[in-house]
Amino acid sequence: MIEVSTYEAKTHLSELLQKVKNGERVLITKHHIPIAMMTPALSQRKRSVEETIAAMKLFRKENTLKGLKLKNMIEEGRR
């Protein structure tokens, strides 16, 4: 883990972001007191079209309007 002051973080932000992108963690301190931690973001895998369609069908199956009519809801929104 890399430890830097707020001034160093501000001055060398691009370099620190590159290190974070490469998997390093950066602790930012102010007067030697930790105030923030930069860590790599969790990468999100893109779903395939088939997986997306399956997820949408499952959502529709599990979530219903419970007796409400879509047409009535649309009309209500137009008022």
C-alpha positions as a Markdown table, in Angstrom:
| # | Residue | x | y | z |
|---|---|---|---|---|
| 1 | Met | 0.0 | 0.0 | 0.0 |
| 2 | Ile | 1.2 | 3.5 | -0.9 |
| 3 | Glu | 0.8 | 6.3 | 1.6 |
| 4 | Val | 0.7 | 9.9 | 0.4 |
| 5 | Ser | -0.2 | 13.3 | 1.8 |
| 6 | Thr | -3.2 | 15.3 | 0.4 |
| 7 | Tyr | -0.7 | 17.6 | -1.3 |
| 8 | Glu | 1.1 | 14.7 | -3.0 |
| 9 | Ala | -2.2 | 13.2 | -4.0 |
| 10 | Lys | -3.3 | 16.4 | -5.6 |
| 11 | Thr | 0.0 | 17.0 | -7.3 |
| 12 | His | 0.4 | 13.4 | -8.6 |
| 13 | Leu | -3.2 | 12.3 | -9.1 |
| 14 | Ser | -2.7 | 10.9 | -12.6 |
| 15 | Glu | 0.3 | 8.8 | -11.5 |
| 16 | Leu | -1.6 | 7.5 | -8.4 |
| 17 | Leu | -4.7 | 6.7 | -10.5 |
| 18 | Gln | -2.5 | 4.6 | -12.9 |
| 19 | Lys | -1.1 | 2.7 | -9.9 |
| 20 | Val | -4.6 | 2.1 | -8.6 |
| 21 | Lys | -5.6 | 0.9 | -12.0 |
| 22 | Asn | -2.7 | -1.6 | -11.8 |
| 23 | Gly | -4.1 | -3.0 | -8.5 |
| 24 | Glu | -2.3 | -0.9 | -5.9 |
| 25 | Arg | -4.1 | 0.7 | -3.0 |
| 26 | Val | -3.3 | 4.3 | -2.0 |
| 27 | Leu | -3.9 | 5.8 | 1.5 |
| 28 | Ile | -4.2 | 9.6 | 1.5 |
| 29 | Thr | -3.3 | 11.3 | 4.8 |
| 30 | Lys | -3.5 | 14.8 | 6.2 |
| 31 | His | -0.9 | 15.5 | 8.9 |
| 32 | His | -0.3 | 11.7 | 9.0 |
| 33 | Ile | -4.0 | 11.0 | 9.8 |
| 34 | Pro | -5.7 | 8.7 | 7.2 |
| 35 | Ile | -8.6 | 10.4 | 5.5 |
| 36 | Ala | -9.2 | 8.4 | 2.3 |
| 37 | Met | -8.3 | 5.2 | 0.5 |
| 38 | Met | -8.1 | 4.8 | -3.2 |
| 39 | Thr | -8.7 | 1.2 | -4.3 |
| 40 | Pro | -9.3 | -0.4 | -7.7 |
| 41 | Ala | -12.9 | -0.4 | -8.8 |
| 42 | Leu | -14.7 | -3.7 | -9.1 |
| 43 | Ser | -14.8 | -4.6 | -12.8 |
| 44 | Gln | -18.2 | -5.4 | -14.1 |
| 45 | Arg | -18.5 | -8.1 | -16.7 |
| 46 | Lys | -20.9 | -7.3 | -19.5 |
| 47 | Arg | -23.8 | -9.8 | -19.9 |
| 48 | Ser | -24.4 | -11.4 | -23.2 |
| 49 | Val | -27.6 | -10.6 | -25.0 |
| 50 | Glu | -29.0 | -14.0 | -24.1 |
| 51 | Glu | -28.2 | -13.5 | -20.4 |
| 52 | Thr | -29.9 | -10.0 | -20.5 |
| 53 | Ile | -33.0 | -11.4 | -22.1 |
| 54 | Ala | -33.2 | -14.2 | -19.6 |
| 55 | Ala | -32.8 | -11.8 | -16.7 |
| 56 | Met | -35.6 | -9.6 | -18.0 |
| 57 | Lys | -37.9 | -12.5 | -18.4 |
| 58 | Leu | -37.2 | -13.7 | -14.9 |
| 59 | Phe | -37.8 | -10.1 | -13.6 |
| 60 | Arg | -41.2 | -10.0 | -15.4 |
| 61 | Lys | -42.2 | -13.4 | -14.0 |
| 62 | Glu | -41.3 | -12.4 | -10.4 |
| 63 | Asn | -42.8 | -8.8 | -10.5 |
| 64 | Thr | -46.4 | -8.3 | -11.4 |
| 65 | Leu | -48.7 | -5.3 | -11.4 |
| 66 | Lys | -50.9 | -7.1 | -8.8 |
| 67 | Gly | -54.3 | -6.3 | -10.5 |
| 68 | Leu | -53.4 | -2.8 | -11.7 |
| 69 | Lys | -54.0 | -2.1 | -15.4 |
| 70 | Leu | -51.2 | -0.6 | -17.3 |
| 71 | Lys | -53.6 | 1.5 | -19.4 |
| 72 | Asn | -55.1 | 3.1 | -16.2 |
| 73 | Met | -51.7 | 3.9 | -14.9 |
| 74 | Ile | -50.7 | 5.6 | -18.1 |
| 75 | Glu | -53.9 | 7.6 | -18.1 |
| 76 | Glu | -53.3 | 8.6 | -14.5 |
| 77 | Gly | -49.9 | 9.9 | -15.4 |
| 78 | Arg | -51.3 | 12.1 | -18.1 |
| 79 | Arg | -53.5 | 14.1 | -15.7 |
